[in-house]
Amino acid sequence: MRLLYKLLITSIVSGTVLAGFLKVVQVTLNNDAYILLFNMDYIPLLKNVEKINGSGYVFHFVFCFVSVVSLFHLAKIVQLEKHIAVYVIVFTAGSGMLYFLTALTNQPPSATSVISWLYWVVAHAVFGIVVGVMIKYWLKQDA
């Protein structure tokens, strides 16, 4: 239970850094990659939930939590849970592919925007760094 709590804290902190990074990009560079974090248009069961105030934030943080917990446990199977690079590579590559789900919605950013894709991928690399560093810290503390 203690590990799950630490992974929850990790996902909240890293998810906040991710959202903050993309919000800074949106405000300073006028790029809408930030919007994609909260977009549920392309998920049939959730597209109606999106109309509820704050549901996008819940979606974002639940997705962060599930992805952090899942990757941690998968990495643990092959004894790579202490390696920061695993989190950076998987979250960066995964986000690079998932970005193109934006083609299934009318909301920005455009699926053909290379600069939005680049900001999205860099932001997720930062997310992976934060996740990896925090997990490595937690595991060192428990040793």
C-alpha angles and dihedrals in degrees: 000000000000090000091051090052090052091049089050091053089046092052093047093049095043092043089052091049089049093050092043092051092051092044090055088050090050095049099040102033100028093236121143102209086115091070092063091065090070101031115118098165093111095054108082096207093047103039092092093045089061089077090067111095112254095010092118091059091049089049091050096050095042089051090049091051095047093047094047094048093044095048092045092054094044090049090048091058089062093035094247098116092110094054113099091198091066091061093043095049097044097044093043096048093040093051091047089059097039091053089078091067082084086079087072094062139057093225121099144293106067117236087229096055105112093187092052089049090050093051089046093052095044090049090053091048087056088048089053092049092051092047093047095047093048094047092047089050093049092048093048090050091053094048 
